[in-house]
Structure formats: C-alpha cells, structure tokens
Amino acid sequence: MNLKRGHLGVVGVGLGLFGCVLLIFAANFTLHAENEDRRVTEAYQGFQDGKCQSCHPAIWREWENSMHAKAWVNEIYQAAAQHIPDRETKCDQCHAPQPILMTGIGKMPKLRGRQREAGVSCLVCHLDAEGAMNGPAASAETYFHANVTNPIYILPTALCATCHGQESVPEHDQVSSFLESEFADGNASCATCHMPIVKRLQSTTSHESIKGRKHTWRGSRSVTQLKRAATLQLQYTSGKVDVKLHSRTGHILPGGTLRSIVLEIVFLAPDGTERQKQHITISAENENRLLPNETRVYTFDTAAAKTGNTIRVRLIYQLTSDTPESRRILMAEKTHIIP
C-alpha cells in the first residue's frame, strides 16, 4: 500500500508538472500571438503616420506615382466596379488587399477594412503575420521593424500572380499566359519588364546606393512601355499591303480584357486628304489577342490607292472601349509612299 501510494504520488507530481508546462506553453503562445498582432497593428499605424515614407523616401516616391498606389481611388476603376454586383469578392480585394504573405501567396486576396485609399501599399507585398517586413537580401537593418530575407523577391512572379494570375478574374490575368510562354523558361519574371533595376539608397539608414527594383510597375498607362510592346512592318506590292505585327510582350496582348488595340491603315492623298481607312480591333471580346512573342500578318486591299498616295499604318492602344481619341496612345506607326 505504501508503495502504491508512493507511486500515485509520483504520478500526481508528474501530471502536475506536465500541467504546468502546458499552462506555460499556452501562456507563451498567447503572448506571442498578442505580440504579433501588436506588431502588425504598429506596421499599419507606421504606414499611416508616414514612417515608410520617411525611412524609404526614394522607393516611396516611386510607389506613390504608381497605379498600385492609386488602385483603389482610380476613377476608372471605381466607375467600373460600381456595375459589378459582387465587387467585394471579384474586384475590390485586389485593389485594397490584406497583406498577401498573410492570406497566402497565389490565393485570392481578402479585402482589408482599413487604409483602402492606399491601394496596393508597401504592407500588401512585404508585411508578414509576425509584423516583419519581407524583402530581398541586402535590405538595411532598421529599428522600426524586423527584416526577413525572402527568396520569392528574386523571381516574384508567384507573388504577382496573387492578383494578376487569377483565372477567375480574367480582367487582369497576365501571369497565366506568361507562364505558358518561352519567357517563363529562363530567369525572366514580371519584374524583368515592369520593375527595372535602378541604383539608389534603399533607406535613410543606407550608407551607399545599391541595385534594386523600381517600384513603379510600368504598364498600360506608360507610353514608353506600350511603345516597346509591339513592332510593325509594312510591305507594299501592287494591289495589296502586308502588315506584320509582332508582340514583344511576355504575356497576352492586350493584357486585360477591358483593353483593346486598333490596327489602322489609312490611304492619304498627296495633300493629306484621307481617301480610305480600314481597321482591325484586337481584344478579348473579339477573341483575337496576341500570344507572347506572336507574329501575325494582316493583308489589306490597296486597289483604290494611286501613285503618290501615302499608306499609313498605326497601332493604337485604348485603355477602355470608351477612351476618347485624344487619350488613345500611339504604340507604333509605319508609312509608305506608293511609287
């Protein structure tokens, strides 16, 4: 009996110690979770108070002039989204998303409840669940937040695909076609074209300029980017003209379902009078968008053209179907005078 009591006593002590360990573990887990929540809240408050801007002025200036910064407040977006009944589950969550390192890279983002006017902010792409800021190697140390070196920023296509690779939202799915192209087989990524390398101070704690990616995400509103997107060649023979159109983009062109490109051919008299005009609209609606690196030849009848007439071929970009002519962008142009 004494031995049994002693044994039970040891068991009781053991269970008591185990219970204490569980309580300590639970307390530490709760404290850790509370600390993570606090750091995430501090990151949002720091963004609101301008700490991102004050510590990273060069990167901030790039971002604040980008369409990412204007993703929520953009007038074209807000006007279009008003006609989408379920905009909060189809559109809004990519224009004001919660940090995607928290909700899951590649998964449909979740709409955040605060700071929506900041659009796709620094926190969206860099803040993790522990309140640390993720980025590529060589980020300067700081006292405001923890830094985490994350390899995904070397080839960030998977990161970009969170918003630009959702097949259920074809309006802005460029990544799906990119992944099926030859560009994806090498070391190219979305950043290769849309975040060119620049040399600058990463932050106010940096001692020297280093190479990094420019946070402007040049795209369909950049004249320079659009002029690089495609080339035209014109070949005239009696009675017809062949126009060779070559896409130089790494994804489908035009990249969004709301965008369109017009291939226009005009015959002009020697005095500049327009004699004849033809055009072809390339769009998702017409199901004739160009694949990455695709080349097409369009043949136009020129029987009505006369000696001395000028053949002018232009490639014109329209952001939306109702974009006024004055705001359409000339991507490429070729002319030929009929001998």
Secondary structure, 3 states (H helix, E strand, C coil): CHHHHHHHHHHHHHHHHHHHHHHHHHHHHHHHHHHHHHHHHHHHHHHHHCHHHHHCHHHHHHHHCCCCCCCCCCHHHHHHHCCCCCHHHHCHHHHCECCHHHHCCCCCCCECCCCHHHCCCHHHHHECCCCCEEECCCCCCCCCCCEEECHHHCCCHHHHHHHHCCCCCHHHCCHHHHHCCHHHHCCCCHHHHHCCEEEECCCCCCCCCEEEECCCCCCCCCHHHHHHHEEEEEEEECCEEEEEEEECCCCCECCCCCCEEEEEEEEECCCCCEEEEEEEEEECCCCCCECCCCEEEEEEECCCCCCCCEEEEEEEEECCCCCCHHHCEEEEEEEEECC
